[in-house]
Amino acid sequence: MQTDPLADFLTTIRNASRTAKTEVRVAWSRMRSDVAHVLKNEGYVLEVEKISDKATPGKPELRVKLRGTGKTRSITQITRVSKPGRRQYVGADEIPRVLGGMGISVVSTPRGVMAGHQARKQKLGGELLLTVY
């Protein structure tokens, strides 16, 4: 049983990035898919794909290809901010700038999961899911 599937997904990405893996496969969920697509749009990930295997019907996987390897990896730190035991909600003007704009924060807003700078531009607040740089 997983208590925090998003944190497990981020840990998988963090470990793969540190060990110079090129891709990660995890069980598909909408939240994981949305976060992966935000990372792709911001340039931290090369490709995101939902894979439905005919051998295991009804259990799709999410394949994420990471950008960079070794010392030139694109994700050096990825941190879960809002946790199941303590949710972190922020207003549009409270969304943090990560490393002075060099990193991103990911926010779950009423209009979907998006990067912090997009939520700030659209004047949307929500749950601060994670920070990446």
LUMDO-514787 format. One record per residue: residue number from 1; residue in three letters; y negated, x, z negated of N, C-alpha, C in turn. Coordinates in steps of 0.001 Angstrom, whole numbers. Layout:
<sites>
<site k="NUM" r="ala" n_Y="Y" n_X="X" n_Z="Z" ca_Y="Y" ca_X="X" ca_Z="Z" c_Y="Y" c_X="X" c_Z="Z"/>
...
</sites>
This chain:
<sites>
<site k="1" r="met" n_Y="1185" n_X="837" n_Z="0" ca_Y="0" ca_X="0" ca_Z="0" c_Y="-1250" c_X="882" c_Z="0"/>
<site k="2" r="gln" n_Y="-2169" n_X="564" n_Z="872" ca_Y="-3413" ca_X="1315" ca_Z="946" c_Y="-4496" c_X="542" c_Z="205"/>
<site k="3" r="thr" n_Y="-5241" n_X="1233" n_Z="-636" ca_Y="-6311" ca_X="558" ca_Z="-1336" c_Y="-7616" c_X="613" c_Z="-561"/>
<site k="4" r="asp" n_Y="-7800" n_X="1663" n_Z="220" ca_Y="-9016" ca_X="1795" ca_Z="1020" c_Y="-8655" c_X="2382" c_Z="2387"/>
<site k="5" r="pro" n_Y="-8308" n_X="1527" n_Z="3342" ca_Y="-7889" ca_X="2020" ca_Z="4657" c_Y="-8956" c_X="2832" c_Z="5384"/>
<site k="6" r="leu" n_Y="-10233" n_X="2489" n_Z="5216" ca_Y="-11297" ca_X="3237" ca_Z="5885" c_Y="-11392" c_X="4655" c_Z="5328"/>
<site k="7" r="ala" n_Y="-11248" n_X="4814" n_Z="4014" ca_Y="-11273" ca_X="6153" ca_Z="3416" c_Y="-10082" c_X="6977" c_Z="3904"/>
<site k="8" r="asp" n_Y="-8916" n_X="6350" n_Z="4058" ca_Y="-7753" ca_X="7059" ca_Z="4586" c_Y="-7997" c_X="7508" c_Z="6028"/>
<site k="9" r="phe" n_Y="-8652" n_X="6667" n_Z="6815" ca_Y="-8998" ca_X="7007" ca_Z="8201" c_Y="-9956" c_X="8200" c_Z="8239"/>
<site k="10" r="leu" n_Y="-10962" n_X="8183" n_Z="7380" ca_Y="-11927" ca_X="9283" ca_Z="7340" c_Y="-11266" c_X="10580" c_Z="6875"/>
<site k="11" r="thr" n_Y="-10344" n_X="10483" n_Z="5926" ca_Y="-9617" ca_X="11661" ca_Z="5469" c_Y="-8756" c_X="12232" c_Z="6588"/>
<site k="12" r="thr" n_Y="-8144" n_X="11364" n_Z="7372" ca_Y="-7342" ca_X="11815" ca_Z="8508" c_Y="-8212" c_X="12560" c_Z="9514"/>
<site k="13" r="ile" n_Y="-9383" n_X="12032" n_Z="9812" ca_Y="-10311" ca_X="12693" ca_Z="10733" c_Y="-10784" c_X="14025" c_Z="10155"/>
<site k="14" r="arg" n_Y="-11126" n_X="14042" n_Z="8874" ca_Y="-11600" ca_X="15264" ca_Z="8220" c_Y="-10526" c_X="16348" c_Z="8259"/>
<site k="15" r="asn" n_Y="-9290" n_X="15986" n_Z="7918" ca_Y="-8206" ca_X="16968" ca_Z="7923" c_Y="-7906" c_X="17476" c_Z="9332"/>
<site k="16" r="ala" n_Y="-7916" n_X="16580" n_Z="10310" ca_Y="-7663" ca_X="16982" ca_Z="11701" c_Y="-8761" c_X="17909" c_Z="12203"/>
<site k="17" r="ser" n_Y="-9993" n_X="17640" n_Z="11828" ca_Y="-11109" ca_X="18482" ca_Z="12255" c_Y="-10993" c_X="19883" c_Z="11650"/>
<site k="18" r="arg" n_Y="-10576" n_X="19955" n_Z="10404" ca_Y="-10461" ca_X="21247" ca_Z="9735" c_Y="-9295" c_X="22073" c_Z="10251"/>
<site k="19" r="thr" n_Y="-8245" n_X="21404" n_Z="10733" ca_Y="-7077" ca_X="22136" ca_Z="11217" c_Y="-7069" c_X="22268" c_Z="12732"/>
<site k="20" r="ala" n_Y="-8172" n_X="21985" n_Z="13377" ca_Y="-8361" ca_X="22147" ca_Z="14823" c_Y="-7427" c_X="21274" c_Z="15649"/>
<site k="21" r="lys" n_Y="-7097" n_X="20095" n_Z="15147" ca_Y="-6311" ca_X="19138" ca_Z="15936" c_Y="-7229" c_X="18524" c_Z="16987"/>
<site k="22" r="thr" n_Y="-6652" n_X="18101" n_Z="18101" ca_Y="-7467" ca_X="17522" ca_Z="19164" c_Y="-7487" c_X="16002" c_Z="19129"/>
<site k="23" r="glu" n_Y="-6459" n_X="15386" n_Z="18523" ca_Y="-6462" ca_X="13930" ca_Z="18448" c_Y="-5793" c_X="13446" c_Z="17182"/>
<site k="24" r="val" n_Y="-6138" n_X="12208" n_Z="16822" ca_Y="-5637" ca_X="11555" ca_Z="15624" c_Y="-5123" c_X="10180" c_Z="16021"/>
<site k="25" r="arg" n_Y="-3992" n_X="9770" n_Z="15447" ca_Y="-3466" ca_X="8418" ca_Z="15651" c_Y="-3306" c_X="7748" c_Z="14298"/>
<site k="26" r="val" n_Y="-3898" n_X="6558" n_Z="14177" ca_Y="-3802" ca_X="5772" ca_Z="12946" c_Y="-3531" c_X="4328" c_Z="13323"/>
<site k="27" r="ala" n_Y="-3119" n_X="3546" n_Z="12357" ca_Y="-2922" ca_X="2120" ca_Z="12593" c_Y="-4266" c_X="1480" c_Z="12932"/>
<site k="28" r="trp" n_Y="-4257" n_X="559" n_Z="13891" ca_Y="-5492" ca_X="-57" ca_Z="14347" c_Y="-5973" c_X="-1111" c_Z="13357"/>
<site k="29" r="ser" n_Y="-7260" n_X="-1144" n_Z="13119" ca_Y="-7920" ca_X="-2251" ca_Z="12424" c_Y="-9312" c_X="-2374" c_Z="13043"/>
<site k="30" r="arg" n_Y="-9897" n_X="-3511" n_Z="12884" ca_Y="-11202" ca_X="-3729" ca_Z="13505" c_Y="-12262" c_X="-2798" c_Z="12927"/>
<site k="31" r="met" n_Y="-12242" n_X="-2615" n_Z="11601" ca_Y="-13233" ca_X="-1748" ca_Z="10964" c_Y="-13066" c_X="-300" c_Z="11429"/>
<site k="32" r="arg" n_Y="-11832" n_X="195" n_Z="11475" ca_Y="-11592" ca_X="1557" ca_Z="11946" c_Y="-12051" c_X="1717" c_Z="13389"/>
<site k="33" r="ser" n_Y="-11758" n_X="719" n_Z="14202" ca_Y="-12161" ca_X="758" ca_Z="15602" c_Y="-13676" c_X="774" c_Z="15744"/>
<site k="34" r="asp" n_Y="-14361" n_X="-63" n_Z="14984" ca_Y="-15823" ca_X="-114" ca_Z="15054" c_Y="-16449" c_X="1209" c_Z="14614"/>
<site k="35" r="val" n_Y="-15932" n_X="1794" n_Z="13532" ca_Y="-16463" ca_X="3073" ca_Z="13054" c_Y="-16196" c_X="4169" c_Z="14088"/>
<site k="36" r="ala" n_Y="-15000" n_X="4170" n_Z="14669" ca_Y="-14666" ca_X="5175" ca_Z="15684" c_Y="-15568" c_X="5051" c_Z="16903"/>
<site k="37" r="his" n_Y="-15896" n_X="3827" n_Z="17301" ca_Y="-16790" ca_X="3636" ca_Z="18450" c_Y="-18211" c_X="4102" c_Z="18136"/>
<site k="38" r="val" n_Y="-18663" n_X="3920" n_Z="16902" ca_Y="-19977" ca_X="4448" ca_Z="16519" c_Y="-19958" c_X="5967" c_Z="16595"/>
<site k="39" r="leu" n_Y="-18886" n_X="6594" n_Z="16094" ca_Y="-18772" ca_X="8051" ca_Z="16164" c_Y="-18736" c_X="8529" c_Z="17615"/>
<site k="40" r="lys" n_Y="-18107" n_X="7753" n_Z="18490" ca_Y="-18071" ca_X="8108" ca_Z="19918" c_Y="-19459" c_X="7999" c_Z="20536"/>
<site k="41" r="asn" n_Y="-20160" n_X="6912" n_Z="20245" ca_Y="-21496" ca_X="6712" ca_Z="20811" c_Y="-22484" c_X="7776" c_Z="20337"/>
<site k="42" r="glu" n_Y="-22256" n_X="8312" n_Z="19139" ca_Y="-23157" ca_X="9326" ca_Z="18596" c_Y="-22733" c_X="10747" c_Z="18966"/>
<site k="43" r="gly" n_Y="-21599" n_X="10901" n_Z="19667" ca_Y="-21197" ca_X="12198" ca_Z="20172" c_Y="-20293" c_X="13011" c_Z="19260"/>
<site k="44" r="tyr" n_Y="-19766" n_X="12427" n_Z="18200" ca_Y="-18880" ca_X="13151" ca_Z="17300" c_Y="-17426" c_X="13107" c_Z="17754"/>
<site k="45" r="val" n_Y="-17099" n_X="12142" n_Z="18616" ca_Y="-15731" ca_X="11928" ca_Z="19080" c_Y="-15770" c_X="11794" c_Z="20592"/>
<site k="46" r="leu" n_Y="-14762" n_X="12322" n_Z="21273" ca_Y="-14712" ca_X="12249" ca_Z="22736" c_Y="-14256" c_X="10887" c_Z="23246"/>
<site k="47" r="glu" n_Y="-13176" n_X="10378" n_Z="22672" ca_Y="-12562" ca_X="9177" ca_Z="23226" c_Y="-11923" c_X="8351" c_Z="22117"/>
<site k="48" r="val" n_Y="-12017" n_X="7026" n_Z="22254" ca_Y="-11383" ca_X="6092" ca_Z="21331" c_Y="-10582" c_X="5110" c_Z="22169"/>
<site k="49" r="glu" n_Y="-9315" n_X="4926" n_Z="21817" ca_Y="-8462" ca_X="4055" ca_Z="22616" c_Y="-7501" c_X="3290" c_Z="21719"/>
<site k="50" r="lys" n_Y="-7349" n_X="2005" n_Z="21996" ca_Y="-6371" ca_X="1175" ca_Z="21295" c_Y="-5077" c_X="1223" c_Z="22095"/>
<site k="51" r="ile" n_Y="-3988" n_X="1617" n_Z="21434" ca_Y="-2698" ca_X="1773" ca_Z="22103" c_Y="-1733" c_X="736" c_Z="21552"/>
<site k="52" r="ser" n_Y="-1161" n_X="-67" n_Z="22453" ca_Y="-119" ca_X="-1020" ca_Z="22072" c_Y="1199" c_X="-495" c_Z="22606"/>
<site k="53" r="asp" n_Y="2076" n_X="-117" n_Z="21722" ca_Y="3359" ca_X="452" ca_Z="22103" c_Y="4371" c_X="-674" c_Z="22284"/>
<site k="54" r="lys" n_Y="5111" n_X="-628" n_Z="23370" ca_Y="6105" ca_X="-1665" ca_Z="23643" c_Y="7291" c_X="-1576" c_Z="22681"/>
<site k="55" r="ala" n_Y="7544" n_X="-399" n_Z="22119" ca_Y="8662" ca_X="-223" ca_Z="21193" c_Y="8399" c_X="-920" c_Z="19853"/>
<site k="56" r="thr" n_Y="7127" n_X="-960" n_Z="19444" ca_Y="6764" ca_X="-1629" ca_Z="18189" c_Y="5721" c_X="-2695" c_Z="18472"/>
<site k="57" r="pro" n_Y="6119" n_X="-3858" n_Z="18960" ca_Y="5140" ca_X="-4894" ca_Z="19282" c_Y="4448" c_X="-5419" c_Z="18020"/>
<site k="58" r="gly" n_Y="3186" n_X="-5726" n_Z="18173" ca_Y="2411" ca_X="-6269" ca_Z="17069" c_Y="1812" c_X="-5219" c_Z="16153"/>
<site k="59" r="lys" n_Y="2063" n_X="-3933" n_Z="16413" ca_Y="1520" ca_X="-2860" ca_Z="15583" c_Y="746" c_X="-1877" c_Z="16457"/>
<site k="60" r="pro" n_Y="-453" n_X="-2239" n_Z="16870" ca_Y="-1226" ca_X="-1324" ca_Z="17721" c_Y="-1742" c_X="-121" c_Z="16929"/>
<site k="61" r="glu" n_Y="-2004" n_X="960" n_Z="17647" ca_Y="-2551" ca_X="2176" ca_Z="17060" c_Y="-3915" c_X="2472" c_Z="17659"/>
<site k="62" r="leu" n_Y="-4678" n_X="3238" n_Z="16931" ca_Y="-5981" ca_X="3700" ca_Z="17394" c_Y="-5869" c_X="5203" c_Z="17608"/>
<site k="63" r="arg" n_Y="-6135" n_X="5653" n_Z="18842" ca_Y="-6097" ca_X="7076" ca_Z="19156" c_Y="-7526" c_X="7568" c_Z="19292"/>
<site k="64" r="val" n_Y="-7858" n_X="8597" n_Z="18533" ca_Y="-9202" ca_X="9165" ca_Z="18526" c_Y="-9099" c_X="10631" c_Z="18928"/>
<site k="65" r="lys" n_Y="-9771" n_X="10990" n_Z="20031" ca_Y="-9818" ca_X="12391" ca_Z="20457" c_Y="-11075" c_X="13022" c_Z="19871"/>
<site k="66" r="leu" n_Y="-10866" n_X="14129" n_Z="19145" ca_Y="-11971" ca_X="14795" ca_Z="18469" c_Y="-12675" c_X="15774" c_Z="19395"/>
<site k="67" r="arg" n_Y="-13959" n_X="15965" n_Z="19178" ca_Y="-14758" ca_X="16901" ca_Z="19971" c_Y="-14799" c_X="18238" c_Z="19237"/>
<site k="68" r="gly" n_Y="-14590" n_X="19310" n_Z="19978" ca_Y="-14681" ca_X="20649" ca_Z="19412" c_Y="-13445" c_X="21041" c_Z="18622"/>
<site k="69" r="thr" n_Y="-13220" n_X="22321" n_Z="18504" ca_Y="-12109" ca_X="22840" ca_Z="17723" c_Y="-12554" c_X="24078" c_Z="16967"/>
<site k="70" r="gly" n_Y="-11845" n_X="24398" n_Z="15912" ca_Y="-12129" ca_X="25615" ca_Z="15153" c_Y="-13528" c_X="25638" c_Z="14591"/>
<site k="71" r="lys" n_Y="-14244" n_X="26729" n_Z="14835" ca_Y="-15593" ca_X="26884" ca_Z="14293" c_Y="-16634" c_X="26041" c_Z="15040"/>
<site k="72" r="thr" n_Y="-16272" n_X="25532" n_Z="16211" ca_Y="-17225" ca_X="24746" ca_Z="16984" c_Y="-16939" c_X="23251" c_Z="16878"/>
<site k="73" r="arg" n_Y="-16343" n_X="22811" n_Z="15791" ca_Y="-16040" ca_X="21394" ca_Z="15645" c_Y="-17328" c_X="20601" c_Z="15424"/>
<site k="74" r="ser" n_Y="-17314" n_X="19355" n_Z="15846" ca_Y="-18520" ca_X="18547" ca_Z="15754" c_Y="-18657" c_X="17862" c_Z="14404"/>
<site k="75" r="ile" n_Y="-17547" n_X="17601" n_Z="13723" ca_Y="-17601" ca_X="16961" ca_Z="12408" c_Y="-17327" c_X="18028" c_Z="11352"/>
<site k="76" r="thr" n_Y="-18368" n_X="18405" n_Z="10612" ca_Y="-18169" ca_X="19367" ca_Z="9532" c_Y="-17987" c_X="18653" c_Z="8200"/>
<site k="77" r="gln" n_Y="-18604" n_X="17502" n_Z="8039" ca_Y="-18470" ca_X="16729" ca_Z="6804" c_Y="-18523" c_X="15250" c_Z="7143"/>
<site k="78" r="ile" n_Y="-17588" n_X="14500" n_Z="6606" ca_Y="-17583" ca_X="13048" ca_Z="6764" c_Y="-17248" c_X="12466" c_Z="5394"/>
<site k="79" r="thr" n_Y="-18146" n_X="11646" n_Z="4850" ca_Y="-18046" ca_X="11196" ca_Z="3467" c_Y="-18162" c_X="9684" c_Z="3379"/>
<site k="80" r="arg" n_Y="-17257" n_X="9063" n_Z="2655" ca_Y="-17291" ca_X="7617" ca_Z="2396" c_Y="-18303" c_X="7384" c_Z="1282"/>
<site k="81" r="val" n_Y="-19277" n_X="6511" n_Z="1513" ca_Y="-20316" ca_X="6249" ca_Z="525" c_Y="-19975" c_X="5003" c_Z="-276"/>
<site k="82" r="ser" n_Y="-19812" n_X="3877" n_Z="389" ca_Y="-19477" ca_X="2629" ca_Z="-275" c_Y="-17970" c_X="2584" c_Z="-481"/>
<site k="83" r="lys" n_Y="-17552" n_X="2352" n_Z="-1703" ca_Y="-16132" ca_X="2367" ca_Z="-2035" c_Y="-15731" c_X="993" c_Z="-2573"/>
<site k="84" r="pro" n_Y="-14449" n_X="683" n_Z="-2585" ca_Y="-14029" ca_X="-635" ca_Z="-3088" c_Y="-14458" c_X="-905" c_Z="-4530"/>
<site k="85" r="gly" n_Y="-14501" n_X="125" n_Z="-5360" ca_Y="-14902" ca_X="-67" ca_Z="-6753" c_Y="-16403" c_X="-151" c_Z="-6946"/>
<site k="86" r="arg" n_Y="-17161" n_X="379" n_Z="-6002" ca_Y="-18618" ca_X="347" ca_Z="-6107" c_Y="-19216" c_X="303" c_Z="-4704"/>
<site k="87" r="arg" n_Y="-19571" n_X="-872" n_Z="-4283" ca_Y="-20171" ca_X="-1056" ca_Z="-2965" c_Y="-21625" c_X="-615" c_Z="-2999"/>
<site k="88" r="gln" n_Y="-22080" n_X="-4" n_Z="-1909" ca_Y="-23458" ca_X="463" ca_Z="-1787" c_Y="-24147" c_X="-316" c_Z="-668"/>
<site k="89" r="tyr" n_Y="-25113" n_X="-1130" n_Z="-1033" ca_Y="-25865" ca_X="-1894" ca_Z="-57" c_Y="-27278" c_X="-1338" c_Z="15"/>
<site k="90" r="val" n_Y="-27811" n_X="-1271" n_Z="1230" ca_Y="-29149" ca_X="-730" ca_Z="1433" c_Y="-29948" c_X="-1666" c_Z="2336"/>
<site k="91" r="gly" n_Y="-31245" n_X="-1668" n_Z="2126" ca_Y="-32142" ca_X="-2382" ca_Z="3018" c_Y="-32457" c_X="-1513" c_Z="4224"/>
<site k="92" r="ala" n_Y="-33149" n_X="-2076" n_Z="5183" ca_Y="-33462" ca_X="-1347" ca_Z="6411" c_Y="-34295" c_X="-96" c_Z="6134"/>
<site k="93" r="asp" n_Y="-35205" n_X="-168" n_Z="5178" ca_Y="-36055" ca_X="979" ca_Z="4876" c_Y="-35410" c_X="1953" c_Z="3882"/>
<site k="94" r="glu" n_Y="-34219" n_X="1623" n_Z="3357" ca_Y="-33526" ca_X="2485" ca_Z="2401" c_Y="-32360" c_X="3257" c_Z="3023"/>
<site k="95" r="ile" n_Y="-32118" n_X="3082" n_Z="4325" ca_Y="-31010" ca_X="3778" ca_Z="4985" c_Y="-31324" c_X="5268" c_Z="5005"/>
<site k="96" r="pro" n_Y="-30430" n_X="6094" n_Z="4444" ca_Y="-30745" ca_X="7520" ca_Z="4328" c_Y="-30697" c_X="8249" c_Z="5669"/>
<site k="97" r="arg" n_Y="-31553" n_X="9254" n_Z="5785" ca_Y="-31498" ca_X="10175" ca_Z="6919" c_Y="-30620" c_X="11344" c_Z="6474"/>
<site k="98" r="val" n_Y="-29589" n_X="11614" n_Z="7219" ca_Y="-28625" ca_X="12647" ca_Z="6842" c_Y="-29056" c_X="13983" c_Z="7440"/>
<site k="99" r="leu" n_Y="-29209" n_X="14985" n_Z="6595" ca_Y="-29644" ca_X="16324" ca_Z="6994" c_Y="-30918" c_X="16291" c_Z="7829"/>
<site k="100" r="gly" n_Y="-31856" n_X="15478" n_Z="7436" ca_Y="-33126" ca_X="15405" ca_Z="8144" c_Y="-33007" c_X="14921" c_Z="9574"/>
<site k="101" r="gly" n_Y="-32006" n_X="14093" n_Z="9865" ca_Y="-31823" ca_X="13549" ca_Z="11200" c_Y="-30749" c_X="14275" c_Z="12004"/>
<site k="102" r="met" n_Y="-30160" n_X="15340" n_Z="11462" ca_Y="-29116" ca_X="16066" ca_Z="12182" c_Y="-27761" c_X="15360" c_Z="12094"/>
<site k="103" r="gly" n_Y="-27575" n_X="14536" n_Z="11083" ca_Y="-26348" ca_X="13766" ca_Z="10922" c_Y="-26663" c_X="12284" c_Z="11048"/>
<site k="104" r="ile" n_Y="-25646" n_X="11455" n_Z="10845" ca_Y="-25865" ca_X="10007" ca_Z="10918" c_Y="-25238" c_X="9332" c_Z="9715"/>
<site k="105" r="ser" n_Y="-25743" n_X="8152" n_Z="9431" ca_Y="-25100" ca_X="7265" ca_Z="8470" c_Y="-24595" c_X="6065" c_Z="9265"/>
<site k="106" r="val" n_Y="-23514" n_X="5463" n_Z="8807" ca_Y="-22934" ca_X="4305" ca_Z="9474" c_Y="-23063" c_X="3114" c_Z="8536"/>
<site k="107" r="val" n_Y="-23630" n_X="2026" n_Z="9056" ca_Y="-23939" ca_X="854" ca_Z="8253" c_Y="-23247" c_X="-371" c_Z="8845"/>
<site k="108" r="ser" n_Y="-22667" n_X="-1194" n_Z="7972" ca_Y="-22098" ca_X="-2474" ca_Z="8389" c_Y="-23167" c_X="-3536" c_Z="8184"/>
<site k="109" r="thr" n_Y="-23703" n_X="-4051" n_Z="9269" ca_Y="-24794" ca_X="-5020" ca_Z="9221" c_Y="-24284" c_X="-6399" c_Z="9627"/>
<site k="110" r="pro" n_Y="-25104" n_X="-7427" n_Z="9498" ca_Y="-24693" ca_X="-8747" ca_Z="9989" c_Y="-24448" c_X="-8786" c_Z="11496"/>
<site k="111" r="arg" n_Y="-24982" n_X="-7824" n_Z="12232" ca_Y="-24771" ca_X="-7753" ca_Z="13686" c_Y="-23684" c_X="-6758" c_Z="14067"/>
<site k="112" r="gly" n_Y="-22906" n_X="-6295" n_Z="13100" ca_Y="-21807" ca_X="-5377" ca_Z="13373" c_Y="-22048" c_X="-4000" c_Z="12791"/>
<site k="113" r="val" n_Y="-21081" n_X="-3128" n_Z="12996" ca_Y="-21162" ca_X="-1754" ca_Z="12495" c_Y="-21994" c_X="-939" c_Z="13474"/>
<site k="114" r="met" n_Y="-22981" n_X="-207" n_Z="12945" ca_Y="-23853" ca_X="601" ca_Z="13804" c_Y="-24361" c_X="1817" c_Z="13055"/>
<site k="115" r="ala" n_Y="-24904" n_X="2747" n_Z="13811" ca_Y="-25498" ca_X="3948" ca_Z="13230" c_Y="-26753" c_X="3562" c_Z="12447"/>
<site k="116" r="gly" n_Y="-27058" n_X="4360" n_Z="11440" ca_Y="-28191" ca_X="4060" ca_Z="10571" c_Y="-29517" c_X="3997" c_Z="11298"/>
<site k="117" r="his" n_Y="-29735" n_X="4875" n_Z="12277" ca_Y="-31016" ca_X="4864" ca_Z="12995" c_Y="-31168" c_X="3606" c_Z="13843"/>
<site k="118" r="gln" n_Y="-30061" n_X="3060" n_Z="14359" ca_Y="-30126" ca_X="1798" ca_Z="15109" c_Y="-30424" c_X="636" c_Z="14177"/>
<site k="119" r="ala" n_Y="-29796" n_X="619" n_Z="13005" ca_Y="-30040" ca_X="-452" ca_Z="12031" c_Y="-31490" c_X="-407" c_Z="11547"/>
<site k="120" r="arg" n_Y="-32009" n_X="802" n_Z="11329" ca_Y="-33394" ca_X="950" ca_Z="10898" c_Y="-34354" c_X="445" c_Z="11969"/>
<site k="121" r="lys" n_Y="-34034" n_X="740" n_Z="13232" ca_Y="-34876" ca_X="311" ca_Z="14348" c_Y="-34880" c_X="-1208" c_Z="14493"/>
<site k="122" r="gln" n_Y="-33712" n_X="-1840" n_Z="14235" ca_Y="-33597" ca_X="-3294" ca_Z="14346" c_Y="-33960" c_X="-4009" c_Z="13043"/>
<site k="123" r="lys" n_Y="-34386" n_X="-3228" n_Z="12031" ca_Y="-34767" ca_X="-3749" ca_Z="10727" c_Y="-33635" c_X="-4543" c_Z="10069"/>
<site k="124" r="leu" n_Y="-32430" n_X="-3921" n_Z="10078" ca_Y="-31245" ca_X="-4527" ca_Z="9477" c_Y="-30740" c_X="-3654" c_Z="8339"/>
<site k="125" r="gly" n_Y="-30391" n_X="-4282" n_Z="7247" ca_Y="-29748" ca_X="-3585" ca_Z="6142" c_Y="-28287" c_X="-3978" c_Z="6106"/>
<site k="126" r="gly" n_Y="-27564" n_X="-3459" n_Z="5141" ca_Y="-26164" ca_X="-3802" ca_Z="4999" c_Y="-25437" c_X="-2825" c_Z="4115"/>
<site k="127" r="glu" n_Y="-24126" n_X="-2774" n_Z="4269" ca_Y="-23312" ca_X="-1880" ca_Z="3469" c_Y="-23288" c_X="-487" c_Z="4088"/>
<site k="128" r="leu" n_Y="-23666" n_X="508" n_Z="3315" ca_Y="-23675" ca_X="1901" ca_Z="3775" c_Y="-22258" c_X="2433" c_Z="3686"/>
<site k="129" r="leu" n_Y="-21572" n_X="2514" n_Z="4830" ca_Y="-20164" ca_X="2877" ca_Z="4840" c_Y="-19922" c_X="4360" c_Z="4657"/>
<site k="130" r="leu" n_Y="-20585" n_X="5203" n_Z="5482" ca_Y="-20283" ca_X="6630" ca_Z="5456" c_Y="-21438" c_X="7440" c_Z="6015"/>
<site k="131" r="thr" n_Y="-21371" n_X="8739" n_Z="5774" ca_Y="-22304" ca_X="9676" ca_Z="6380" c_Y="-21512" c_X="10764" c_Z="7086"/>
<site k="132" r="val" n_Y="-22048" n_X="11261" n_Z="8204" ca_Y="-21373" ca_X="12269" ca_Z="9010" c_Y="-22387" c_X="13322" c_Z="9431"/>
<site k="133" r="tyr" n_Y="-21944" n_X="14579" n_Z="9394" ca_Y="-22701" ca_X="15663" ca_Z="10012" c_Y="-21785" c_X="16801" c_Z="10338"/>
</sites>
